[in-house]
């Protein structure tokens, strides 16, 4: 099963393009599930998969319903503590969703698609209509962040004293909440791990939708750095609502010329590795399935040689062919260079492998020079917006508005950071071995 995540700057028509992509793929004989929190003309509002047309099902993500269900379930699990504190339970009718609940509802829907009741083999492709671009990047990074918080706040190894809890409860005369708390944390960690695995899977790609113009150009340029930081793979960029290029009206002609200039820039910046397609403006908002099918028929696409399109090719319109590589975790976006061997990145041809173990890296050189250079591509990043901190076994990276914490592999944990540089859009961090932490080889 392949997953396509669709996002773009706010107001660019990402929901329309996501729906048109799902419909186009279904009409080519595939079974497709569309997930969206926004209403789509011609689509039902069911919160479970509802058939829209042959081969196409849709789900409307209801964040309010999810929030109420989760909070009521939490009340049931924490009933002992609430009774002890004299708390009064709340009814579902009095609950109003809080900020952040749409993001959690989206993660819940992705979990059901990854390993829940929507992952039973019924679908060849899942198309996910994400929030606007900046918010989407934050949501896609959320599973990794929340799992780190759980590990720090409730370390699994602290459950070693589980056998003592019944005795402590009898001595204290009150119920001990630690057990259900750890069980809830373990359950949430497993759910988040499933979502993280879906996002990081080789068969999951991101599609960007933007209306050509200076604002969209700036937004995509900034987001490109965040996409690289989190290792998100973009397979296509849709220039949406493209106006006819030859209009007799001077005002429309000028606007179309500015759009064309932006699209040309996108071909230069994204074209070498990403498929681009132009979706024309219909002169109105799409109102039904026929309008969505019309967008598919009018869309012009290009797929450059070597683009990681995952089945998307020139002339396919908006169809997302569900041909995907073997399932499994995608390669890390970073690689390792050994300055002692010019150009060496590791065992794989593309160099995108996790850091090798200490045996592969060898013992530290006698002169104490750098053994490895950890490299991460950050296109569009500038030195003034870059912050790098080593904290224990982790690297804390901040690039402009984007932040990520990366756990170092065992070999690099035995090294100290001796310097870093941002050159040609690539961050290179030099690691020098700590002789006290490396085994002797003589």
C-alpha positions as CSV (number, residue, x, y, z in Angstrom):
1,X,0.0,0.0,0.0
2,X,1.2,3.5,-0.9
3,X,0.5,6.7,1.0
4,X,0.5,10.2,-0.5
5,X,0.4,13.1,1.9
6,X,-0.9,16.3,0.2
7,X,-0.2,19.8,1.6
8,X,0.7,23.3,0.6
9,X,0.4,27.0,1.6
10,X,-3.0,27.9,2.9
11,X,-5.7,28.7,0.3
12,X,-3.7,27.0,-2.5
13,X,-6.4,24.3,-3.1
14,X,-4.7,21.4,-1.6
15,X,-8.0,19.7,-0.6
16,X,-9.3,19.9,-4.2
17,X,-6.0,18.5,-5.6
18,X,-6.0,15.7,-3.0
19,X,-9.6,14.8,-3.9
20,X,-8.8,15.0,-7.7
21,X,-5.7,12.8,-7.2
22,X,-7.8,10.2,-5.3
23,X,-10.5,10.2,-7.9
24,X,-8.1,10.1,-10.9
25,X,-6.3,7.1,-9.4
26,X,-9.6,5.3,-8.6
27,X,-10.8,5.8,-12.2
28,X,-7.6,4.0,-13.4
29,X,-8.7,0.8,-11.6
30,X,-7.1,1.3,-8.1
31,X,-8.8,1.1,-4.7
32,X,-8.2,4.5,-3.0
33,X,-9.0,5.9,0.5
34,X,-9.1,9.7,0.9
35,X,-8.7,11.2,4.4
36,X,-9.7,14.8,4.9
37,X,-10.9,17.0,7.7
38,X,-12.4,19.5,5.3
39,X,-15.7,19.1,3.4
40,X,-15.4,18.2,-0.2
41,X,-18.2,18.8,-2.7
42,X,-19.7,15.6,-3.9
43,X,-18.1,13.5,-1.0
44,X,-20.0,12.1,2.0
45,X,-19.2,13.2,5.5
46,X,-18.9,9.8,7.1
47,X,-16.3,9.3,9.8
48,X,-15.8,5.7,8.6
49,X,-14.8,4.7,5.0
50,X,-17.8,5.5,2.7
51,X,-17.8,4.6,-0.9
52,X,-17.9,7.7,-3.1
53,X,-17.7,6.0,-6.5
54,X,-16.2,2.9,-7.9
55,X,-12.8,2.3,-6.3
56,X,-12.9,5.4,-4.1
57,X,-13.8,5.7,-0.4
58,X,-13.5,8.7,1.8
59,X,-13.3,9.5,5.5
60,X,-14.1,12.9,7.1
61,X,-11.9,13.4,10.1
62,X,-14.1,14.7,12.9
63,X,-11.7,16.2,15.5
64,X,-14.6,17.1,17.9
65,X,-15.8,13.5,18.0
66,X,-12.3,12.2,18.5
67,X,-11.6,14.6,21.4
68,X,-14.8,13.7,23.2
69,X,-14.2,9.9,22.8
70,X,-10.6,10.1,24.0
71,X,-11.4,12.3,27.1
72,X,-14.4,10.1,28.1
73,X,-12.1,7.0,27.8
74,X,-9.5,8.7,29.9
75,X,-12.1,9.4,32.6
76,X,-13.0,5.7,32.7
77,X,-9.4,4.6,33.0
78,X,-8.7,7.2,35.7
79,X,-11.9,6.6,37.6
80,X,-10.1,5.4,40.7
81,X,-8.0,8.6,40.9
82,X,-10.9,10.8,40.2
83,X,-13.0,9.2,42.9
84,X,-10.1,9.6,45.3
85,X,-9.9,13.3,44.5
86,X,-13.6,13.8,44.7
87,X,-13.8,14.7,41.0
88,X,-17.0,15.0,39.0
89,X,-17.1,13.3,35.7
90,X,-18.0,15.2,32.6
91,X,-20.6,14.2,30.0
92,X,-19.8,14.1,26.3
93,X,-22.4,16.8,25.6
94,X,-20.5,19.4,27.7
95,X,-17.1,18.8,26.1
96,X,-15.7,21.3,23.6
97,X,-12.6,20.3,21.8
98,X,-9.4,22.1,22.8
99,X,-6.7,23.6,20.6
100,X,-4.5,20.8,19.2
101,X,-7.3,18.3,18.9
102,X,-7.4,18.4,15.1
103,X,-3.7,17.4,15.0
104,X,-4.3,14.5,17.4
105,X,-7.4,13.4,15.4
106,X,-5.3,13.3,12.2
107,X,-2.6,11.2,13.9
108,X,-5.4,8.8,15.1
109,X,-6.7,8.5,11.5
110,X,-3.2,7.8,10.3
111,X,-2.7,5.1,12.9
112,X,-5.9,3.4,11.7
113,X,-4.6,3.5,8.2
114,X,-1.2,2.2,9.3
115,X,-2.2,-0.8,11.4
116,X,-5.8,-0.4,12.4
117,X,-9.1,-1.5,10.8
118,X,-8.4,0.6,7.6
119,X,-5.2,-1.4,6.9
120,X,-6.8,-4.7,6.1
121,X,-5.7,-4.7,2.4
122,X,-8.8,-3.1,1.0
123,X,-6.9,-0.2,-0.4
124,X,-4.0,0.2,-2.8
125,X,-3.5,3.9,-2.1
126,X,-4.3,6.3,0.8
127,X,-4.4,10.0,0.0
128,X,-4.2,12.2,3.1
129,X,-5.3,15.8,2.9
130,X,-3.0,17.5,5.4
131,X,-3.3,21.0,7.0
132,X,-1.5,24.0,5.5
133,X,2.2,23.5,4.9
134,X,3.8,24.8,8.1
135,X,1.2,23.1,10.3
136,X,1.6,19.9,8.3
137,X,5.3,19.8,8.9
138,X,4.7,20.2,12.6
139,X,2.1,17.4,12.6
140,X,4.3,15.0,10.7
141,X,7.1,15.6,13.2
142,X,4.8,15.1,16.2
143,X,5.0,11.3,16.5
144,X,8.7,11.4,16.9
145,X,8.6,14.2,19.4
146,X,5.8,12.8,21.5
147,X,7.6,9.4,21.7
148,X,10.7,11.1,22.9
149,X,8.7,13.0,25.6
150,X,7.2,9.7,26.8
151,X,10.6,8.0,27.0
152,X,12.0,11.0,29.0
153,X,9.0,11.4,31.4
154,X,8.1,7.7,31.9
155,X,11.2,5.6,31.2
156,X,10.2,2.0,30.6
157,X,12.9,0.7,32.8
158,X,11.2,2.4,35.8
159,X,8.5,-0.4,35.7
160,X,11.0,-2.7,37.4
161,X,9.3,-2.1,40.7
162,X,5.9,-3.2,39.4
163,X,5.7,-6.2,41.9
164,X,6.0,-3.8,44.8
165,X,3.0,-1.7,43.9
166,X,0.3,-3.8,45.4
167,X,2.1,-3.9,48.7
168,X,2.7,-0.1,48.6
169,X,-1.0,0.4,47.9
170,X,-1.9,-1.6,50.9
171,X,0.5,0.2,53.1
172,X,-0.6,3.6,51.9
173,X,-4.3,2.8,51.9
174,X,-4.8,4.4,48.5
175,X,-4.7,3.1,44.9
176,X,-1.4,3.5,43.1
177,X,-1.9,5.0,39.6
178,X,1.5,4.3,38.3
179,X,0.6,1.0,36.7
180,X,-2.2,2.3,34.5
181,X,-0.1,5.3,33.8
182,X,2.7,3.2,32.4
183,X,0.3,1.0,30.5
184,X,-1.3,4.1,28.9
185,X,2.1,5.5,28.0
186,X,3.1,2.1,26.4
187,X,-0.1,2.0,24.5
188,X,0.3,5.6,23.2
189,X,3.9,4.9,22.3
190,X,2.9,1.9,20.2
191,X,0.2,4.0,18.4
192,X,2.7,6.8,17.7
193,X,5.3,4.3,16.6
194,X,2.8,3.0,13.9
195,X,2.2,6.5,12.7
196,X,5.9,7.3,12.6
197,X,6.6,4.1,10.7
198,X,3.9,5.1,8.1
199,X,5.4,8.6,7.7
200,X,8.9,7.2,7.4
201,X,8.0,4.3,5.1
202,X,9.6,4.1,1.6
203,X,6.1,4.0,0.1
204,X,5.0,7.3,1.7
205,X,5.6,10.5,-0.2
206,X,4.6,14.1,0.0
207,X,2.9,16.2,-2.7
208,X,3.0,20.0,-2.6
209,X,0.2,22.1,-3.9
210,X,0.7,25.9,-4.5
211,X,-0.8,28.7,-6.5
212,X,2.0,30.3,-8.4
213,X,3.1,33.7,-7.0
214,X,5.8,35.3,-4.9
215,X,4.2,34.4,-1.6
216,X,3.9,30.7,-2.5
217,X,7.5,30.8,-3.9
218,X,8.8,32.1,-0.6
219,X,6.7,29.6,1.4
220,X,8.0,26.6,-0.6
221,X,11.6,27.8,-0.4
222,X,11.4,28.0,3.4
223,X,9.5,24.7,3.7
224,X,12.1,22.9,1.6
225,X,14.6,23.2,4.4
226,X,12.1,21.8,6.9
227,X,11.3,18.9,4.6
228,X,15.0,18.0,4.3
229,X,15.5,18.3,8.0
230,X,12.8,15.7,8.7
231,X,13.6,13.5,5.8
232,X,10.3,13.9,4.0
233,X,10.3,12.9,0.4
234,X,8.5,15.1,-2.1
235,X,7.4,13.2,-5.3
236,X,5.5,16.0,-7.0
237,X,4.7,19.7,-7.0
238,X,1.4,20.9,-8.3
239,X,1.1,24.5,-9.6
240,X,-2.6,25.0,-9.0
241,X,-5.1,27.4,-10.6
242,X,-2.8,28.3,-13.5
243,X,-4.3,30.9,-15.8
244,X,-4.2,30.8,-19.6
245,X,-1.0,32.3,-20.9
246,X,-2.4,34.1,-23.9
247,X,-5.2,36.4,-22.8
248,X,-6.3,39.5,-24.6
249,X,-7.0,41.2,-21.3
250,X,-3.9,43.1,-20.1
251,X,-4.7,42.5,-16.4
252,X,-5.1,38.8,-16.9
253,X,-2.1,38.7,-19.2
254,X,0.1,40.3,-16.6
255,X,-1.1,38.0,-13.9
256,X,-0.5,34.9,-16.1
257,X,3.0,36.2,-16.9
258,X,3.8,36.4,-13.2
259,X,2.5,32.9,-12.7
260,X,4.6,31.7,-15.5
261,X,7.7,33.3,-14.1
262,X,7.1,31.5,-10.7
263,X,6.4,28.1,-12.5
264,X,9.7,28.5,-14.4
265,X,11.5,29.1,-11.1
266,X,9.9,25.9,-9.7
267,X,11.1,23.9,-12.7
268,X,14.6,25.1,-12.0
269,X,14.5,24.5,-8.3
270,X,12.4,21.4,-8.0
271,X,12.4,20.0,-11.6
272,X,15.7,18.0,-11.5
273,X,14.4,15.6,-8.8
274,X,10.6,16.2,-8.5
275,X,7.7,15.8,-10.9
276,X,5.8,19.0,-11.6
277,X,2.4,19.4,-13.0
278,X,0.2,22.4,-13.8
279,X,-3.4,22.3,-12.9
280,X,-5.5,24.9,-14.8
281,X,-8.0,27.3,-13.3
282,X,-11.5,26.2,-14.1
283,X,-12.9,29.7,-13.7
284,X,-14.9,28.5,-10.6
285,X,-14.4,26.3,-7.6
286,X,-14.9,22.6,-8.3
287,X,-18.5,21.6,-7.4
288,X,-18.7,17.9,-8.0
289,X,-16.9,14.8,-9.2
290,X,-17.1,15.8,-12.8
291,X,-15.2,19.0,-12.1
292,X,-12.5,17.0,-10.2
293,X,-12.3,14.6,-13.2
294,X,-11.9,17.6,-15.5
295,X,-8.9,18.9,-13.5
296,X,-7.3,15.5,-14.0
297,X,-7.9,15.6,-17.7
298,X,-6.5,19.1,-18.1
299,X,-3.5,18.8,-15.8
300,X,-0.1,18.8,-17.6
301,X,2.6,16.9,-16.0
302,X,6.3,16.3,-16.4
303,X,8.5,13.7,-14.7
304,X,12.2,14.3,-15.2
305,X,14.6,11.5,-15.5
306,X,15.7,10.3,-12.0
307,X,12.8,11.9,-10.2
308,X,11.6,9.9,-7.2
309,X,8.0,9.9,-8.3
310,X,6.9,6.5,-7.1
311,X,4.9,5.7,-10.2
312,X,4.0,9.3,-11.2
313,X,5.0,9.9,-14.8
314,X,4.6,12.4,-17.6
315,X,1.1,12.4,-19.1
316,X,-0.5,10.7,-16.1
317,X,-2.5,13.7,-15.1
318,X,-3.2,13.7,-11.4
319,X,-3.1,10.0,-11.0
320,X,-0.9,8.6,-8.2
321,X,0.1,5.2,-9.4
322,X,0.4,3.0,-6.3
323,X,3.6,1.3,-7.5
324,X,5.9,1.4,-4.5
325,X,9.2,0.0,-3.4
326,X,9.4,-2.8,-0.9
327,X,7.8,-1.8,2.4
328,X,10.1,-0.7,5.2
329,X,11.8,2.3,6.7
330,X,13.2,4.7,4.2
331,X,16.9,5.6,4.3
332,X,18.0,8.4,6.7
333,X,18.4,11.8,5.0
334,X,21.9,12.1,6.4
335,X,25.0,10.2,5.5
336,X,28.6,9.7,6.9
337,X,31.8,10.8,5.2
338,X,35.2,9.5,6.2
339,X,37.8,12.2,5.6
340,X,40.5,9.5,5.5
341,X,38.9,8.1,2.4
342,X,38.0,10.8,-0.2
343,X,34.4,10.7,-1.2
344,X,33.5,7.7,0.9
345,X,30.0,7.8,2.4
346,X,29.4,4.3,3.6
347,X,28.4,0.9,2.3
348,X,25.4,1.9,0.1
349,X,25.8,3.4,-3.3
350,X,23.8,6.5,-2.4
351,X,25.6,6.9,0.9
352,X,22.4,7.3,2.9
353,X,23.1,4.7,5.6
354,X,23.0,4.9,9.3
355,X,26.4,5.5,10.8
356,X,28.5,2.3,10.8
357,X,29.5,0.7,14.0
358,X,32.8,1.1,15.7
359,X,34.4,-1.9,13.9
360,X,33.5,-0.4,10.5
361,X,34.8,3.0,11.6
362,X,38.0,1.6,13.0
363,X,40.1,2.9,15.9
364,X,40.7,6.6,16.3
365,X,43.8,7.9,14.6
366,X,46.9,8.6,16.7
367,X,46.9,12.3,15.8
368,X,43.4,12.7,17.2
369,X,42.1,14.1,13.9
370,X,38.4,13.8,12.8
371,X,37.2,10.3,12.0
372,X,33.8,11.0,10.6
373,X,31.8,13.9,9.1
374,X,28.1,13.6,9.6
375,X,26.3,15.3,6.7
376,X,22.7,16.5,6.3
377,X,21.4,18.3,3.2
378,X,19.6,21.5,4.1
379,X,18.7,23.3,0.9
380,X,17.9,27.0,1.4
381,X,19.4,27.1,4.9
382,X,21.5,30.1,6.0
383,X,24.2,30.1,8.6
384,X,22.6,32.8,10.8
385,X,19.4,30.7,11.2
386,X,21.3,27.5,12.1
387,X,21.8,26.2,15.7
388,X,23.5,23.0,16.6
389,X,23.8,21.6,20.1
390,X,25.2,18.3,21.3
391,X,23.4,17.1,24.4
392,X,24.3,13.6,25.6
393,X,23.5,11.1,22.9
394,X,21.5,13.6,20.8
395,X,22.0,16.4,18.3
396,X,19.6,19.3,18.7
397,X,19.2,21.0,15.3
398,X,17.3,24.2,14.7
399,X,17.1,25.7,11.2
400,X,14.9,28.8,11.1
401,X,11.5,27.8,12.4
402,X,12.2,24.1,12.2
403,X,13.6,22.0,15.0
404,X,14.6,18.3,15.3
405,X,16.3,16.2,17.9
406,X,18.3,13.3,16.4
407,X,19.6,10.4,18.4
408,X,23.2,9.5,17.5
409,X,24.2,6.0,16.6
410,X,26.5,4.1,19.0
411,X,29.7,4.9,17.1
412,X,29.2,8.6,17.1
413,X,28.2,8.6,20.8
414,X,31.9,7.8,21.5
415,X,33.0,10.9,19.7
416,X,32.9,14.6,20.5
417,X,31.7,17.3,18.1
418,X,34.8,19.2,17.0
419,X,33.3,21.6,14.5
420,X,30.5,22.2,12.0
421,X,30.0,24.0,8.7
422,X,27.2,24.8,6.3
423,X,28.5,24.7,2.7
424,X,26.7,24.3,-0.6
425,X,23.4,23.5,1.2
426,X,24.9,20.7,3.3
427,X,25.5,20.8,7.0
428,X,28.7,18.9,7.9
429,X,29.4,18.1,11.6
430,X,32.9,16.8,12.4
431,X,33.2,14.1,15.1
432,X,36.5,13.5,16.8
433,X,36.8,10.2,18.8
434,X,37.2,10.2,22.5
435,X,40.1,7.8,23.1
436,X,38.7,6.8,26.5
437,X,35.6,5.4,25.0
438,X,37.1,3.4,22.1
439,X,38.5,-0.1,22.5
440,X,42.1,-0.6,21.9
441,X,43.0,-2.6,18.7
442,X,46.7,-3.4,19.6
